[in-house]
Amino acid sequence: MATLPILIAPDPLLKRKAQPVERVDEHVRKLMEDMLETMYAAPGIGLAAPQVGVLDRIIVVDVADKGEPPAPLRLANPEILWFSEELAQSNEGCLSLPEHYADVVRPRAVRVRYLDETGESREIEADGLLATCLQHEIDHLDGVLFVDHLSMLKRNMIMRKLQKQKKVNA
């Protein structure tokens, strides 16, 4: 396994739409494992392939609490089949927008269909933190960042700070 570099906004690759995976093969499984290692090292609870420069529809998540055993999910071609009408507000952050957090309103629950690491089609119903995390990571696959759910003023403030930090680091 390998830790991969995480792209930082406003990298243009983060705004591109990822392509479906034709099949889950050894290459996809290795990418999933590398993404998990990268996510844990960051540390984070979710990571999408575009965040590591790969435009494939692959995400990994693990919302297990500290002290609990890891419970990673590996999802290829995830799609939201259903979402609740009830909404929930969560304070979100992102490994591609380090040190920036904001309250985002999303559906409280979702049902997602995906291919697991063996290529088997599965569905999962999730609510709370897992639902939020799945929606956040699936957004990445469509070139959507959590700041895109904020007011233009808040989004522009965060993006300007990231742009300035990128210049400082260059």
C-alpha positions as CSV (number, residue, x, y, z in Angstrom):
1,M,0.0,0.0,0.0
2,A,1.0,3.6,-0.5
3,T,0.1,7.0,0.8
4,L,-1.0,9.2,-2.1
5,P,-0.7,13.0,-2.4
6,I,-4.0,14.8,-1.8
7,L,-4.9,17.6,-4.2
8,I,-5.7,20.9,-2.5
9,A,-8.3,23.3,-3.8
10,P,-8.5,25.2,-6.1
11,D,-6.8,22.4,-8.1
12,P,-8.9,22.3,-11.3
13,L,-8.9,18.4,-11.3
14,L,-11.2,18.6,-8.2
15,K,-13.9,20.3,-10.3
16,R,-13.9,17.6,-13.0
17,K,-16.5,14.8,-13.3
18,A,-15.1,11.3,-12.6
19,Q,-15.7,8.4,-15.0
20,P,-17.4,5.1,-14.1
21,V,-15.2,2.1,-13.4
22,E,-15.8,-0.6,-16.0
23,R,-15.0,-3.4,-13.5
24,V,-13.4,-3.9,-10.1
25,D,-10.1,-5.5,-10.8
26,E,-6.7,-5.6,-9.1
27,H,-5.9,-2.1,-10.1
28,V,-9.1,-0.7,-8.6
29,R,-8.6,-2.8,-5.4
30,K,-5.1,-1.4,-5.0
31,L,-6.3,2.1,-5.5
32,M,-9.0,1.6,-2.9
33,E,-6.4,0.3,-0.4
34,D,-4.0,3.2,-1.2
35,M,-6.9,5.6,-0.7
36,L,-7.8,4.1,2.7
37,E,-4.1,4.3,3.8
38,T,-4.0,8.0,2.6
39,M,-7.3,8.8,4.3
40,Y,-6.3,7.2,7.7
41,A,-2.9,9.0,7.5
42,A,-4.4,12.4,6.8
43,P,-6.5,11.7,9.1
44,G,-10.0,11.8,7.6
45,I,-13.2,9.8,7.4
46,G,-13.7,9.8,3.6
47,L,-11.7,10.2,0.4
48,A,-12.7,10.3,-3.3
49,A,-10.4,9.2,-6.1
50,P,-10.4,12.7,-7.7
51,Q,-8.8,14.0,-4.5
52,V,-5.7,11.9,-5.3
53,G,-5.7,12.9,-9.0
54,V,-7.6,9.9,-10.3
55,L,-10.8,10.6,-12.3
56,D,-12.5,7.3,-11.4
57,R,-15.8,7.0,-9.6
58,I,-14.3,5.4,-6.4
59,I,-14.7,6.5,-2.8
60,V,-13.6,5.1,0.6
61,V,-15.2,6.0,3.9
62,D,-14.8,4.9,7.6
63,V,-16.8,6.7,10.2
64,A,-15.9,4.3,13.1
65,D,-15.4,6.2,16.3
66,K,-12.0,6.3,18.0
67,G,-11.5,3.2,20.0
68,E,-13.7,1.2,17.7
69,P,-12.2,-1.2,15.2
70,P,-11.9,0.3,11.7
71,A,-15.0,-0.3,9.5
72,P,-13.9,0.8,6.0
73,L,-16.3,0.9,3.1
74,R,-14.9,0.7,-0.5
75,L,-17.3,1.9,-3.1
76,A,-17.0,1.9,-6.9
77,N,-19.6,3.7,-9.0
78,P,-21.7,4.8,-6.0
79,E,-25.0,6.3,-6.8
80,I,-27.7,7.7,-4.5
81,L,-31.0,5.9,-5.2
82,W,-33.0,7.7,-2.5
83,F,-32.6,10.5,0.0
84,S,-34.8,11.5,2.8
85,E,-36.9,14.7,2.7
86,E,-35.7,15.4,6.3
87,L,-32.6,17.5,6.3
88,A,-29.7,17.7,8.7
89,Q,-27.0,20.2,9.3
90,S,-23.4,19.0,9.8
91,N,-20.1,20.8,10.3
92,E,-18.1,19.6,7.3
93,G,-14.4,19.7,6.4
94,C,-12.4,18.2,3.6
95,L,-8.9,16.9,3.1
96,S,-8.7,19.0,-0.1
97,L,-9.7,22.1,1.8
98,P,-7.5,21.8,4.9
99,E,-8.4,23.6,8.1
100,H,-11.6,25.0,6.6
101,Y,-15.0,23.9,8.1
102,A,-18.6,25.0,7.5
103,D,-22.1,24.0,8.3
104,V,-23.7,22.2,5.3
105,V,-27.4,21.1,5.1
106,R,-28.0,17.7,3.4
107,P,-30.6,15.0,3.5
108,R,-30.4,13.1,6.8
109,A,-30.5,9.7,5.2
110,V,-29.6,8.1,1.9
111,R,-29.7,4.7,0.1
112,V,-26.6,4.1,-2.1
113,R,-25.9,1.4,-4.7
114,Y,-22.3,0.6,-5.5
115,L,-19.8,-2.1,-6.4
116,D,-17.8,-3.4,-3.5
117,E,-14.1,-4.4,-3.7
118,T,-15.1,-7.8,-5.1
119,G,-17.2,-6.2,-7.9
120,E,-20.4,-7.3,-6.3
121,S,-23.4,-4.9,-6.5
122,R,-24.5,-3.8,-3.1
123,E,-26.9,-1.3,-1.5
124,I,-26.5,0.5,1.8
125,E,-28.9,2.7,3.8
126,A,-27.2,5.3,5.9
127,D,-28.2,8.1,8.2
128,G,-26.3,10.6,10.4
129,L,-22.5,10.9,9.9
130,L,-22.3,8.0,7.4
131,A,-25.0,9.6,5.2
132,T,-23.3,12.9,5.3
133,C,-19.9,11.4,4.5
134,L,-21.3,9.4,1.5
135,Q,-23.0,12.4,0.1
136,H,-19.8,14.5,0.5
137,E,-17.6,12.0,-1.2
138,I,-20.1,11.3,-4.0
139,D,-20.2,15.0,-4.6
140,H,-16.5,14.9,-5.3
141,L,-17.1,12.4,-8.1
142,D,-19.2,15.1,-9.8
143,G,-16.7,17.9,-9.2
144,V,-18.7,19.4,-6.3
145,L,-16.9,20.5,-3.1
146,F,-18.7,21.1,0.2
147,V,-18.1,24.8,-0.2
148,D,-20.3,24.7,-3.3
149,H,-23.2,24.2,-0.9
150,L,-22.4,27.5,0.9
151,S,-23.4,31.1,0.1
152,M,-21.2,32.7,-2.5
153,L,-19.7,35.0,0.1
154,K,-18.6,32.1,2.4
155,R,-17.4,30.0,-0.5
156,N,-15.3,32.9,-2.0
157,M,-13.8,33.7,1.4
158,I,-12.6,30.1,1.9
159,M,-11.4,29.7,-1.7
160,R,-9.4,33.0,-1.5
161,K,-7.7,31.8,1.7
162,L,-6.8,28.5,0.0
163,Q,-5.5,30.3,-3.1
164,K,-3.4,32.6,-0.9
165,Q,-2.0,29.6,1.1
166,K,-1.2,27.8,-2.1
167,K,0.9,30.8,-3.3
168,V,2.7,30.9,0.1
169,N,3.5,27.2,-0.1
170,A,4.7,27.4,-3.7
